[in-house]
Amino acid sequence: MIDKEQISIIYKQHLETDIIKYISKLKGIELREAFDIYYSSRLAEQISQGTCGIENMDAKYLAEDLLENEWRNK
């Protein structure tokens, strides 16, 4: 039987993958570049730490927010 912690880890992995794919799509860049953008952001740290339930938010919203607030001038 899978416990809640394992489910949480799997969910976070899928969330991160979805965010990276959406960043790639929005910016028209390769997945590797989107990967670098995501993992150098505060968002990646917040999701990893489980800060304020942010890991339960929609991937598209989180990607758009990351690009708007952290990468608007890049």
C-alpha positions in Angstrom: 0.0 0.0 0.0 1.3 3.5 -0.9 1.4 5.9 2.0 0.6 9.7 2.0 4.3 10.6 1.8 4.9 8.6 -1.3 1.9 10.1 -3.0 3.1 13.5 -2.1 6.5 12.9 -3.6 5.0 11.5 -6.8 2.6 14.4 -7.0 5.4 17.0 -6.6 7.5 15.3 -9.3 4.5 15.5 -11.7 3.9 19.1 -10.7 7.5 20.0 -11.4 7.4 18.3 -14.8 4.2 20.0 -15.8 5.5 23.4 -14.7 8.7 22.9 -16.8 6.7 21.8 -19.8 4.4 24.8 -19.5 7.4 27.2 -19.1 8.9 25.7 -22.3 5.6 26.2 -24.2 5.0 29.8 -23.0 8.5 31.0 -23.7 9.0 28.9 -26.9 12.2 27.5 -25.5 13.8 24.0 -25.1 12.9 21.9 -22.1 16.5 22.2 -20.8 16.2 26.0 -20.7 12.8 25.7 -18.9 14.3 23.2 -16.5 17.1 25.7 -15.6 14.6 28.5 -15.2 12.4 26.4 -12.9 15.2 25.0 -10.7 16.8 28.4 -10.3 13.6 29.9 -9.0 12.1 30.4 -5.6 9.1 28.4 -6.7 11.2 25.2 -6.9 12.4 25.7 -3.4 8.9 26.5 -2.1 7.4 23.3 -3.7 10.3 21.2 -2.4 9.8 22.5 1.1 6.0 22.4 0.9 5.7 26.1 1.8 2.1 27.3 2.4 0.5 24.5 0.4 1.8 26.0 -2.8 2.6 22.5 -4.1 -1.2 22.0 -4.3 -1.8 24.8 -6.8 -2.3 24.4 -10.6 0.9 23.9 -12.6 -0.1 26.4 -15.3 -0.8 29.1 -12.8 2.5 28.5 -11.0 4.4 28.6 -14.3 2.7 31.9 -15.4 3.4 33.4 -11.9 7.0 32.3 -12.0 7.6 33.9 -15.4 5.7 37.1 -14.6 7.3 37.7 -11.2 10.8 36.2 -11.5 11.7 36.2 -15.2 9.8 39.1 -16.8 13.1 40.9 -17.8 14.9 37.8 -19.1 
